[in-house]
């Protein structure tokens, strides 16, 4: 992770599903999380976003 997540990104991370890591939020925020290595975009439709292990660790720190 190169920089701190924005407020919208932190909200998306905090509200992610604890077990699956499924993210919901603004498309721009999710795309930025992917760029930072905190999330990944599933290749098959509906192209949902999920937290990576680094994203899960950040979620635990934010909680």
CHARMM-style PDB file with segment names, atoms N, HN, CA, C and O in Angstrom:
ATOM      1  N   UNK     1       0.852  -1.166   0.000  1.00  0.00      PROA
ATOM      2  CA  UNK     1       0.000   0.000   0.000  1.00  0.00      PROA
ATOM      3  C   UNK     1       0.900   1.231   0.000  1.00  0.00      PROA
ATOM      4  O   UNK     1       1.795   1.348   0.837  1.00  0.00      PROA
ATOM      5  N   UNK     2       0.669   2.129  -0.915  1.00  0.00      PROA
ATOM      6  HN  UNK     2      -0.058   2.034  -1.595  1.00  0.00      PROA
ATOM      7  CA  UNK     2       1.533   3.284  -1.062  1.00  0.00      PROA
ATOM      8  C   UNK     2       1.016   4.509  -0.323  1.00  0.00      PROA
ATOM      9  O   UNK     2       1.801   5.385   0.040  1.00  0.00      PROA
ATOM     10  N   UNK     3      -0.283   4.586  -0.096  1.00  0.00      PROA
ATOM     11  HN  UNK     3      -0.921   3.874  -0.391  1.00  0.00      PROA
ATOM     12  CA  UNK     3      -0.842   5.765   0.569  1.00  0.00      PROA
ATOM     13  C   UNK     3      -2.061   5.358   1.380  1.00  0.00      PROA
ATOM     14  O   UNK     3      -2.579   4.250   1.242  1.00  0.00      PROA
ATOM     15  N   UNK     4      -2.505   6.274   2.224  1.00  0.00      PROA
ATOM     16  HN  UNK     4      -2.084   7.174   2.335  1.00  0.00      PROA
ATOM     17  CA  UNK     4      -3.679   6.003   3.049  1.00  0.00      PROA
ATOM     18  C   UNK     4      -4.938   6.034   2.188  1.00  0.00      PROA
ATOM     19  O   UNK     4      -5.055   6.876   1.297  1.00  0.00      PROA
ATOM     20  N   UNK     5      -5.878   5.129   2.442  1.00  0.00      PROA
ATOM     21  HN  UNK     5      -5.783   4.445   3.165  1.00  0.00      PROA
ATOM     22  CA  UNK     5      -7.134   5.141   1.687  1.00  0.00      PROA
ATOM     23  C   UNK     5      -7.958   6.388   2.005  1.00  0.00      PROA
ATOM     24  O   UNK     5      -7.891   6.927   3.109  1.00  0.00      PROA
ATOM     25  N   UNK     6      -8.726   6.832   1.029  1.00  0.00      PROA
ATOM     26  HN  UNK     6      -8.781   6.394   0.132  1.00  0.00      PROA
ATOM     27  CA  UNK     6      -9.605   7.992   1.217  1.00  0.00      PROA
ATOM     28  C   UNK     6     -10.773   7.596   2.121  1.00  0.00      PROA
ATOM     29  O   UNK     6     -10.923   6.431   2.489  1.00  0.00      PROA
ATOM     30  N   UNK     7     -11.584   8.572   2.464  1.00  0.00      PROA
ATOM     31  HN  UNK     7     -11.462   9.518   2.165  1.00  0.00      PROA
ATOM     32  CA  UNK     7     -12.741   8.305   3.328  1.00  0.00      PROA
ATOM     33  C   UNK     7     -13.699   7.313   2.667  1.00  0.00      PROA
ATOM     34  O   UNK     7     -14.203   6.407   3.330  1.00  0.00      PROA
ATOM     35  N   UNK     8     -13.951   7.475   1.377  1.00  0.00      PROA
ATOM     36  HN  UNK     8     -13.541   8.211   0.838  1.00  0.00      PROA
ATOM     37  CA  UNK     8     -14.850   6.554   0.668  1.00  0.00      PROA
ATOM     38  C   UNK     8     -14.264   5.143   0.630  1.00  0.00      PROA
ATOM     39  O   UNK     8     -14.996   4.162   0.758  1.00  0.00      PROA
ATOM     40  N   UNK     9     -12.967   5.044   0.457  1.00  0.00      PROA
ATOM     41  HN  UNK     9     -12.372   5.842   0.353  1.00  0.00      PROA
ATOM     42  CA  UNK     9     -12.322   3.734   0.438  1.00  0.00      PROA
ATOM     43  C   UNK     9     -12.369   3.087   1.819  1.00  0.00      PROA
ATOM     44  O   UNK     9     -12.606   1.885   1.935  1.00  0.00      PROA
ATOM     45  N   UNK    10     -12.143   3.881   2.864  1.00  0.00      PROA
ATOM     46  HN  UNK    10     -11.951   4.857   2.769  1.00  0.00      PROA
ATOM     47  CA  UNK    10     -12.225   3.337   4.230  1.00  0.00      PROA
ATOM     48  C   UNK    10     -13.634   2.848   4.540  1.00  0.00      PROA
ATOM     49  O   UNK    10     -13.802   1.808   5.176  1.00  0.00      PROA
ATOM     50  N   UNK    11     -14.650   3.589   4.097  1.00  0.00      PROA
ATOM     51  HN  UNK    11     -14.514   4.434   3.580  1.00  0.00      PROA
ATOM     52  CA  UNK    11     -16.043   3.147   4.308  1.00  0.00      PROA
ATOM     53  C   UNK    11     -16.288   1.819   3.598  1.00  0.00      PROA
ATOM     54  O   UNK    11     -16.907   0.918   4.164  1.00  0.00      PROA
ATOM     55  N   UNK    12     -15.807   1.693   2.365  1.00  0.00      PROA
ATOM     56  HN  UNK    12     -15.303   2.425   1.906  1.00  0.00      PROA
ATOM     57  CA  UNK    12     -15.995   0.451   1.613  1.00  0.00      PROA
ATOM     58  C   UNK    12     -15.293  -0.707   2.317  1.00  0.00      PROA
ATOM     59  O   UNK    12     -15.838  -1.808   2.397  1.00  0.00      PROA
ATOM     60  N   UNK    13     -14.096  -0.464   2.824  1.00  0.00      PROA
ATOM     61  HN  UNK    13     -13.653   0.430   2.759  1.00  0.00      PROA
ATOM     62  CA  UNK    13     -13.348  -1.515   3.517  1.00  0.00      PROA
ATOM     63  C   UNK    13     -14.049  -1.903   4.811  1.00  0.00      PROA
ATOM     64  O   UNK    13     -14.186  -3.089   5.112  1.00  0.00      PROA
ATOM     65  N   UNK    14     -14.496  -0.906   5.584  1.00  0.00      PROA
ATOM     66  HN  UNK    14     -14.385   0.058   5.340  1.00  0.00      PROA
ATOM     67  CA  UNK    14     -15.170  -1.185   6.857  1.00  0.00      PROA
ATOM     68  C   UNK    14     -16.460  -1.969   6.663  1.00  0.00      PROA
ATOM     69  O   UNK    14     -16.801  -2.810   7.495  1.00  0.00      PROA
ATOM     70  N   UNK    15     -17.182  -1.706   5.580  1.00  0.00      PROA
ATOM     71  HN  UNK    15     -16.905  -1.022   4.904  1.00  0.00      PROA
ATOM     72  CA  UNK    15     -18.470  -2.367   5.360  1.00  0.00      PROA
ATOM     73  C   UNK    15     -18.338  -3.659   4.557  1.00  0.00      PROA
ATOM     74  O   UNK    15     -19.345  -4.292   4.241  1.00  0.00      PROA
ATOM     75  N   UNK    16     -17.121  -4.055   4.227  1.00  0.00      PROA
ATOM     76  HN  UNK    16     -16.303  -3.541   4.485  1.00  0.00      PROA
ATOM     77  CA  UNK    16     -16.918  -5.303   3.482  1.00  0.00      PROA
ATOM     78  C   UNK    16     -17.361  -6.490   4.329  1.00  0.00      PROA
ATOM     79  O   UNK    16     -17.290  -6.459   5.557  1.00  0.00      PROA
ATOM     80  N   UNK    17     -17.814  -7.523   3.654  1.00  0.00      PROA
ATOM     81  HN  UNK    17     -17.872  -7.549   2.656  1.00  0.00      PROA
ATOM     82  CA  UNK    17     -18.225  -8.741   4.337  1.00  0.00      PROA
ATOM     83  C   UNK    17     -17.016  -9.344   5.060  1.00  0.00      PROA
ATOM     84  O   UNK    17     -15.954  -9.507   4.460  1.00  0.00      PROA
ATOM     85  N   UNK    18     -17.174  -9.670   6.326  1.00  0.00      PROA
ATOM     86  HN  UNK    18     -18.038  -9.538   6.813  1.00  0.00      PROA
ATOM     87  CA  UNK    18     -16.054 -10.157   7.134  1.00  0.00      PROA
ATOM     88  C   UNK    18     -15.523 -11.503   6.643  1.00  0.00      PROA
ATOM     89  O   UNK    18     -14.320 -11.752   6.714  1.00  0.00      PROA
ATOM     90  N   UNK    19     -16.387 -12.357   6.156  1.00  0.00      PROA
ATOM     91  HN  UNK    19     -17.364 -12.155   6.098  1.00  0.00      PROA
ATOM     92  CA  UNK    19     -15.957 -13.695   5.754  1.00  0.00      PROA
ATOM     93  C   UNK    19     -15.438 -13.737   4.326  1.00  0.00      PROA
ATOM     94  O   UNK    19     -14.344 -14.241   4.073  1.00  0.00      PROA
ATOM     95  N   UNK    20     -16.223 -13.209   3.389  1.00  0.00      PROA
ATOM     96  HN  UNK    20     -17.112 -12.800   3.594  1.00  0.00      PROA
ATOM     97  CA  UNK    20     -15.832 -13.311   1.976  1.00  0.00      PROA
ATOM     98  C   UNK    20     -14.981 -12.139   1.512  1.00  0.00      PROA
ATOM     99  O   UNK    20     -14.251 -12.257   0.529  1.00  0.00      PROA
ATOM    100  N   UNK    21     -15.066 -11.009   2.205  1.00  0.00      PROA
ATOM    101  HN  UNK    21     -15.660 -10.913   3.004  1.00  0.00      PROA
ATOM    102  CA  UNK    21     -14.333  -9.822   1.776  1.00  0.00      PROA
ATOM    103  C   UNK    21     -15.006  -9.084   0.642  1.00  0.00      PROA
ATOM    104  O   UNK    21     -14.381  -8.234   0.007  1.00  0.00      PROA
ATOM    105  N   UNK    22     -16.271  -9.386   0.368  1.00  0.00      PROA
ATOM    106  HN  UNK    22     -16.779 -10.076   0.883  1.00  0.00      PROA
ATOM    107  CA  UNK    22     -17.008  -8.731  -0.716  1.00  0.00      PROA
ATOM    108  C   UNK    22     -17.147  -7.246  -0.425  1.00  0.00      PROA
ATOM    109  O   UNK    22     -17.614  -6.850   0.643  1.00  0.00      PROA
ATOM    110  N   UNK    23     -16.736  -6.429  -1.391  1.00  0.00      PROA
ATOM    111  HN  UNK    23     -16.357  -6.751  -2.258  1.00  0.00      PROA
ATOM    112  CA  UNK    23     -16.781  -4.974  -1.257  1.00  0.00      PROA
ATOM    113  C   UNK    23     -17.944  -4.394  -2.034  1.00  0.00      PROA
ATOM    114  O   UNK    23     -18.329  -4.911  -3.083  1.00  0.00      PROA
ATOM    115  N   UNK    24     -18.498  -3.315  -1.507  1.00  0.00      PROA
ATOM    116  HN  UNK    24     -18.185  -2.895  -0.655  1.00  0.00      PROA
ATOM    117  CA  UNK    24     -19.498  -2.530  -2.219  1.00  0.00      PROA
ATOM    118  C   UNK    24     -19.173  -1.074  -1.984  1.00  0.00      PROA
ATOM    119  O   UNK    24     -18.811  -0.679  -0.876  1.00  0.00      PROA
ATOM    120  N   UNK    25     -19.303  -0.278  -3.026  1.00  0.00      PROA
ATOM    121  HN  UNK    25     -19.597  -0.599  -3.926  1.00  0.00      PROA
ATOM    122  CA  UNK    25     -19.015   1.140  -2.904  1.00  0.00      PROA
ATOM    123  C   UNK    25     -18.897   1.774  -4.269  1.00  0.00      PROA
ATOM    124  O   UNK    25     -19.175   1.131  -5.281  1.00  0.00      PROA
ATOM    125  N   UNK    26     -18.487   3.034  -4.308  1.00  0.00      PROA
ATOM    126  HN  UNK    26     -18.261   3.556  -3.486  1.00  0.00      PROA
ATOM    127  CA  UNK    26     -18.337   3.728  -5.590  1.00  0.00      PROA
ATOM    128  C   UNK    26     -17.289   3.036  -6.466  1.00  0.00      PROA
ATOM    129  O   UNK    26     -16.259   2.574  -5.974  1.00  0.00      PROA
ATOM    130  N   UNK    27     -17.565   2.972  -7.754  1.00  0.00      PROA
ATOM    131  HN  UNK    27     -18.401   3.347  -8.154  1.00  0.00      PROA
ATOM    132  CA  UNK    27     -16.664   2.287  -8.687  1.00  0.00      PROA
ATOM    133  C   UNK    27     -15.257   2.869  -8.647  1.00  0.00      PROA
ATOM    134  O   UNK    27     -14.276   2.129  -8.721  1.00  0.00      PROA
ATOM    135  N   UNK    28     -15.154   4.180  -8.530  1.00  0.00      PROA
ATOM    136  HN  UNK    28     -15.951   4.782  -8.470  1.00  0.00      PROA
ATOM    137  CA  UNK    28     -13.829   4.815  -8.496  1.00  0.00      PROA
ATOM    138  C   UNK    28     -13.056   4.398  -7.246  1.00  0.00      PROA
ATOM    139  O   UNK    28     -11.848   4.169  -7.311  1.00  0.00      PROA
ATOM    140  N   UNK    29     -13.739   4.301  -6.124  1.00  0.00      PROA
ATOM    141  HN  UNK    29     -14.720   4.487  -6.071  1.00  0.00      PROA
ATOM    142  CA  UNK    29     -13.081   3.892  -4.881  1.00  0.00      PROA
ATOM    143  C   UNK    29     -12.609   2.445  -4.978  1.00  0.00      PROA
ATOM    144  O   UNK    29     -11.504   2.120  -4.543  1.00  0.00      PROA
ATOM    145  N   UNK    30     -13.440   1.580  -5.547  1.00  0.00      PROA
ATOM    146  HN  UNK    30     -14.338   1.844  -5.901  1.00  0.00      PROA
ATOM    147  CA  UNK    30     -13.062   0.177  -5.684  1.00  0.00      PROA
ATOM    148  C   UNK    30     -11.888   0.020  -6.643  1.00  0.00      PROA
ATOM    149  O   UNK    30     -10.978  -0.769  -6.387  1.00  0.00      PROA
ATOM    150  N   UNK    31     -11.904   0.763  -7.740  1.00  0.00      PROA
ATOM    151  HN  UNK    31     -12.643   1.403  -7.948  1.00  0.00      PROA
ATOM    152  CA  UNK    31     -10.796   0.701  -8.703  1.00  0.00      PROA
ATOM    153  C   UNK    31      -9.496   1.169  -8.059  1.00  0.00      PROA
ATOM    154  O   UNK    31      -8.434   0.606  -8.325  1.00  0.00      PROA
ATOM    155  N   UNK    32      -9.572   2.178  -7.228  1.00  0.00      PROA
ATOM    156  HN  UNK    32     -10.434   2.636  -7.012  1.00  0.00      PROA
ATOM    157  CA  UNK    32      -8.380   2.676  -6.543  1.00  0.00      PROA
ATOM    158  C   UNK    32      -7.859   1.652  -5.533  1.00  0.00      PROA
ATOM    159  O   UNK    32      -6.647   1.506  -5.373  1.00  0.00      PROA
ATOM    160  N   UNK    33      -8.752   0.950  -4.860  1.00  0.00      PROA
ATOM    161  HN  UNK    33      -9.737   1.068  -4.991  1.00  0.00      PROA
ATOM    162  CA  UNK    33      -8.325  -0.099  -3.933  1.00  0.00      PROA
ATOM    163  C   UNK    33      -7.608  -1.218  -4.679  1.00  0.00      PROA
ATOM    164  O   UNK    33      -6.644  -1.788  -4.169  1.00  0.00      PROA
ATOM    165  N   UNK    34      -8.074  -1.532  -5.877  1.00  0.00      PROA
ATOM    166  HN  UNK    34      -8.858  -1.069  -6.291  1.00  0.00      PROA
ATOM    167  CA  UNK    34      -7.400  -2.539  -6.705  1.00  0.00      PROA
ATOM    168  C   UNK    34      -5.997  -2.060  -7.045  1.00  0.00      PROA
ATOM    169  O   UNK    34      -5.036  -2.823  -6.947  1.00  0.00      PROA
ATOM    170  N   UNK    35      -5.876  -0.798  -7.444  1.00  0.00      PROA
ATOM    171  HN  UNK    35      -6.656  -0.178  -7.524  1.00  0.00      PROA
ATOM    172  CA  UNK    35      -4.573  -0.225  -7.791  1.00  0.00      PROA
ATOM    173  C   UNK    35      -3.617  -0.270  -6.605  1.00  0.00      PROA
ATOM    174  O   UNK    35      -2.419  -0.491  -6.782  1.00  0.00      PROA
ATOM    175  N   UNK    36      -4.133  -0.065  -5.405  1.00  0.00      PROA
ATOM    176  HN  UNK    36      -5.106   0.114  -5.261  1.00  0.00      PROA
ATOM    177  CA  UNK    36      -3.305  -0.064  -4.196  1.00  0.00      PROA
ATOM    178  C   UNK    36      -3.007  -1.472  -3.685  1.00  0.00      PROA
ATOM    179  O   UNK    36      -2.233  -1.633  -2.740  1.00  0.00      PROA
ATOM    180  N   UNK    37      -3.609  -2.490  -4.295  1.00  0.00      PROA
ATOM    181  HN  UNK    37      -4.237  -2.359  -5.062  1.00  0.00      PROA
ATOM    182  CA  UNK    37      -3.367  -3.860  -3.872  1.00  0.00      PROA
ATOM    183  C   UNK    37      -4.194  -4.303  -2.683  1.00  0.00      PROA
ATOM    184  O   UNK    37      -3.887  -5.320  -2.060  1.00  0.00      PROA
ATOM    185  N   UNK    38      -5.243  -3.552  -2.356  1.00  0.00      PROA
ATOM    186  HN  UNK    38      -5.492  -2.726  -2.862  1.00  0.00      PROA
ATOM    187  CA  UNK    38      -6.094  -3.897  -1.218  1.00  0.00      PROA
ATOM    188  C   UNK    38      -7.328  -4.683  -1.629  1.00  0.00      PROA
ATOM    189  O   UNK    38      -8.017  -5.246  -0.778  1.00  0.00      PROA
ATOM    190  N   UNK    39      -7.612  -4.725  -2.917  1.00  0.00      PROA
ATOM    191  HN  UNK    39      -7.052  -4.267  -3.607  1.00  0.00      PROA
ATOM    192  CA  UNK    39      -8.784  -5.436  -3.422  1.00  0.00      PROA
ATOM    193  C   UNK    39      -8.452  -6.040  -4.776  1.00  0.00      PROA
ATOM    194  O   UNK    39      -7.473  -5.667  -5.423  1.00  0.00      PROA
ATOM    195  N   UNK    40      -9.288  -6.978  -5.187  1.00  0.00      PROA
ATOM    196  HN  UNK    40     -10.083  -7.281  -4.662  1.00  0.00      PROA
ATOM    197  CA  UNK    40      -9.170  -7.528  -6.530  1.00  0.00      PROA
ATOM    198  C   UNK    40     -10.544  -7.565  -7.168  1.00  0.00      PROA
ATOM    199  O   UNK    40     -11.560  -7.684  -6.484  1.00  0.00      PROA
ATOM    200  N   UNK    41     -10.561  -7.462  -8.481  1.00  0.00      PROA
ATOM    201  HN  UNK    41      -9.735  -7.366  -9.037  1.00  0.00      PROA
ATOM    202  CA  UNK    41     -11.807  -7.481  -9.249  1.00  0.00      PROA
ATOM    203  C   UNK    41     -11.953  -8.863  -9.855  1.00  0.00      PROA
ATOM    204  O   UNK    41     -11.065  -9.327 -10.571  1.00  0.00      PROA
ATOM    205  N   UNK    42     -13.063  -9.523  -9.574  1.00  0.00      PROA
ATOM    206  HN  UNK    42     -13.784  -9.147  -8.993  1.00  0.00      PROA
ATOM    207  CA  UNK    42     -13.291 -10.856 -10.112  1.00  0.00      PROA
ATOM    208  C   UNK    42     -13.436 -10.766 -11.626  1.00  0.00      PROA
ATOM    209  O   UNK    42     -14.139  -9.887 -12.124  1.00  0.00      PROA
ATOM    210  N   UNK    43     -12.782 -11.663 -12.369  1.00  0.00      PROA
ATOM    211  HN  UNK    43     -12.212 -12.378 -11.965  1.00  0.00      PROA
ATOM    212  CA  UNK    43     -12.790 -11.552 -13.830  1.00  0.00      PROA
ATOM    213  C   UNK    43     -14.129 -11.876 -14.498  1.00  0.00      PROA
ATOM    214  O   UNK    43     -14.372 -11.443 -15.624  1.00  0.00      PROA
ATOM    215  N   UNK    44     -14.992 -12.623 -13.828  1.00  0.00      PROA
ATOM    216  HN  UNK    44     -14.795 -12.975 -12.913  1.00  0.00      PROA
ATOM    217  CA  UNK    44     -16.267 -12.995 -14.451  1.00  0.00      PROA
ATOM    218  C   UNK    44     -17.382 -12.067 -14.001  1.00  0.00      PROA
ATOM    219  O   UNK    44     -17.356 -11.557 -12.881  1.00  0.00      PROA
ATOM    220  N   UNK    45     -18.367 -11.846 -14.875  1.00  0.00      PROA
ATOM    221  HN  UNK    45     -18.388 -12.260 -15.785  1.00  0.00      PROA
ATOM    222  CA  UNK    45     -19.507 -11.006 -14.489  1.00  0.00      PROA
ATOM    223  C   UNK    45     -20.155 -11.568 -13.233  1.00  0.00      PROA
ATOM    224  O   UNK    45     -20.240 -12.787 -13.088  1.00  0.00      PROA
ATOM    225  N   UNK    46     -20.596 -10.752 -12.356  1.00  0.00      PROA
ATOM    226  HN  UNK    46     -20.527  -9.761 -12.474  1.00  0.00      PROA
ATOM    227  CA  UNK    46     -20.790  -9.309 -12.394  1.00  0.00      PROA
ATOM    228  C   UNK    46     -19.573  -8.503 -11.950  1.00  0.00      PROA
ATOM    229  O   UNK    46     -19.727  -7.349 -11.549  1.00  0.00      PROA
ATOM    230  N   UNK    47     -18.375  -9.068 -12.007  1.00  0.00      PROA
ATOM    231  HN  UNK    47     -18.250 -10.006 -12.332  1.00  0.00      PROA
ATOM    232  CA  UNK    47     -17.120  -8.363 -11.712  1.00  0.00      PROA
ATOM    233  C   UNK    47     -17.127  -7.731 -10.322  1.00  0.00      PROA
ATOM    234  O   UNK    47     -16.836  -6.546 -10.163  1.00  0.00      PROA
ATOM    235  N   UNK    48     -17.454  -8.522  -9.345  1.00  0.00      PROA
ATOM    236  HN  UNK    48     -17.690  -9.485  -9.474  1.00  0.00      PROA
ATOM    237  CA  UNK    48     -17.458  -8.013  -7.970  1.00  0.00      PROA
ATOM    238  C   UNK    48     -16.034  -7.822  -7.473  1.00  0.00      PROA
ATOM    239  O   UNK    48     -15.091  -8.401  -8.013  1.00  0.00      PROA
ATOM    240  N   UNK    49     -15.891  -7.009  -6.446  1.00  0.00      PROA
ATOM    241  HN  UNK    49     -16.657  -6.539  -6.007  1.00  0.00      PROA
ATOM    242  CA  UNK    49     -14.593  -6.706  -5.858  1.00  0.00      PROA
ATOM    243  C   UNK    49     -14.494  -7.370  -4.485  1.00  0.00      PROA
ATOM    244  O   UNK    49     -15.457  -7.390  -3.719  1.00  0.00      PROA
ATOM    245  N   UNK    50     -13.312  -7.911  -4.189  1.00  0.00      PROA
ATOM    246  HN  UNK    50     -12.529  -7.894  -4.812  1.00  0.00      PROA
ATOM    247  CA  UNK    50     -13.063  -8.600  -2.929  1.00  0.00      PROA
ATOM    248  C   UNK    50     -11.768  -8.088  -2.314  1.00  0.00      PROA
ATOM    249  O   UNK    50     -10.846  -7.693  -3.027  1.00  0.00      PROA
ATOM    250  N   UNK    51     -11.705  -8.098  -0.986  1.00  0.00      PROA
ATOM    251  HN  UNK    51     -12.454  -8.419  -0.406  1.00  0.00      PROA
ATOM    252  CA  UNK    51     -10.488  -7.701  -0.288  1.00  0.00      PROA
ATOM    253  C   UNK    51      -9.394  -8.742  -0.491  1.00  0.00      PROA
ATOM    254  O   UNK    51      -9.668  -9.941  -0.539  1.00  0.00      PROA
ATOM    255  N   UNK    52      -8.170  -8.283  -0.608  1.00  0.00      PROA
ATOM    256  HN  UNK    52      -7.947  -7.309  -0.569  1.00  0.00      PROA
ATOM    257  CA  UNK    52      -7.001  -9.154  -0.610  1.00  0.00      PROA
ATOM    258  C   UNK    52      -6.606  -9.391   0.852  1.00  0.00      PROA
ATOM    259  O   UNK    52      -7.186  -8.772   1.744  1.00  0.00      PROA
ATOM    260  N   UNK    53      -5.639 -10.266   1.116  1.00  0.00      PROA
ATOM    261  HN  UNK    53      -5.168 -10.769   0.391  1.00  0.00      PROA
ATOM    262  CA  UNK    53      -5.179 -10.421   2.503  1.00  0.00      PROA
ATOM    263  C   UNK    53      -4.726  -9.093   3.126  1.00  0.00      PROA
ATOM    264  O   UNK    53      -4.968  -8.851   4.309  1.00  0.00      PROA
ATOM    265  N   UNK    54      -4.077  -8.241   2.342  1.00  0.00      PROA
ATOM    266  HN  UNK    54      -3.880  -8.438   1.381  1.00  0.00      PROA
ATOM    267  CA  UNK    54      -3.673  -6.922   2.854  1.00  0.00      PROA
ATOM    268  C   UNK    54      -4.904  -6.080   3.182  1.00  0.00      PROA
ATOM    269  O   UNK    54      -4.906  -5.344   4.169  1.00  0.00      PROA
ATOM    270  N   UNK    55      -5.942  -6.182   2.369  1.00  0.00      PROA
ATOM    271  HN  UNK    55      -5.940  -6.780   1.567  1.00  0.00      PROA
ATOM    272  CA  UNK    55      -7.183  -5.463   2.626  1.00  0.00      PROA
ATOM    273  C   UNK    55      -7.873  -5.957   3.886  1.00  0.00      PROA
ATOM    274  O   UNK    55      -8.436  -5.166   4.642  1.00  0.00      PROA
ATOM    275  N   UNK    56      -7.828  -7.280   4.114  1.00  0.00      PROA
ATOM    276  HN  UNK    56      -7.371  -7.923   3.500  1.00  0.00      PROA
ATOM    277  CA  UNK    56      -8.411  -7.834   5.342  1.00  0.00      PROA
ATOM    278  C   UNK    56      -7.666  -7.327   6.573  1.00  0.00      PROA
ATOM    279  O   UNK    56      -8.285  -7.007   7.587  1.00  0.00      PROA
ATOM    280  N   UNK    57      -6.333  -7.254   6.486  1.00  0.00      PROA
ATOM    281  HN  UNK    57      -5.830  -7.514   5.662  1.00  0.00      PROA
ATOM    282  CA  UNK    57      -5.555  -6.741   7.623  1.00  0.00      PROA
ATOM    283  C   UNK    57      -5.907  -5.286   7.905  1.00  0.00      PROA
ATOM    284  O   UNK    57      -6.049  -4.894   9.063  1.00  0.00      PROA
ATOM    285  N   UNK    58      -6.049  -4.483   6.848  1.00  0.00      PROA
ATOM    286  HN  UNK    58      -5.934  -4.802   5.907  1.00  0.00      PROA
ATOM    287  CA  UNK    58      -6.427  -3.083   7.031  1.00  0.00      PROA
ATOM    288  C   UNK    58      -7.829  -2.985   7.619  1.00  0.00      PROA
ATOM    289  O   UNK    58      -8.081  -2.133   8.471  1.00  0.00      PROA
ATOM    290  N   UNK    59      -8.739  -3.840   7.180  1.00  0.00      PROA
ATOM    291  HN  UNK    59      -8.535  -4.533   6.488  1.00  0.00      PROA
ATOM    292  CA  UNK    59     -10.109  -3.845   7.715  1.00  0.00      PROA
ATOM    293  C   UNK    59     -10.092  -4.118   9.212  1.00  0.00      PROA
ATOM    294  O   UNK    59     -10.830  -3.484   9.967  1.00  0.00      PROA
ATOM    295  N   UNK    60      -9.256  -5.054   9.646  1.00  0.00      PROA
ATOM    296  HN  UNK    60      -8.656  -5.569   9.033  1.00  0.00      PROA
ATOM    297  CA  UNK    60      -9.161  -5.360  11.076  1.00  0.00      PROA
ATOM    298  C   UNK    60      -8.625  -4.167  11.860  1.00  0.00      PROA
ATOM    299  O   UNK    60      -9.082  -3.898  12.971  1.00  0.00      PROA
ATOM    300  N   UNK    61      -7.657  -3.453  11.287  1.00  0.00      PROA
ATOM    301  HN  UNK    61      -7.286  -3.672  10.384  1.00  0.00      PROA
ATOM    302  CA  UNK    61      -7.113  -2.272  11.972  1.00  0.00      PROA
ATOM    303  C   UNK    61      -8.128  -1.142  12.043  1.00  0.00      PROA
ATOM    304  O   UNK    61      -8.149  -0.391  13.018  1.00  0.00      PROA
ATOM    305  N   UNK    62      -8.976  -1.010  11.015  1.00  0.00      PROA
ATOM    306  HN  UNK    62      -8.960  -1.620  10.223  1.00  0.00      PROA
ATOM    307  CA  UNK    62      -9.968   0.066  10.986  1.00  0.00      PROA
ATOM    308  C   UNK    62     -11.151  -0.207  11.905  1.00  0.00      PROA
ATOM    309  O   UNK    62     -11.824   0.724  12.349  1.00  0.00      PROA
ATOM    310  N   UNK    63     -11.406  -1.476  12.192  1.00  0.00      PROA
ATOM    311  HN  UNK    63     -10.860  -2.232  11.832  1.00  0.00      PROA
ATOM    312  CA  UNK    63     -12.585  -1.843  12.993  1.00  0.00      PROA
ATOM    313  C   UNK    63     -12.480  -1.445  14.434  1.00  0.00      PROA
ATOM    314  OT1 UNK    63     -13.400  -1.695  15.212  1.00  0.00      PROA
TER     315      UNK     63
END
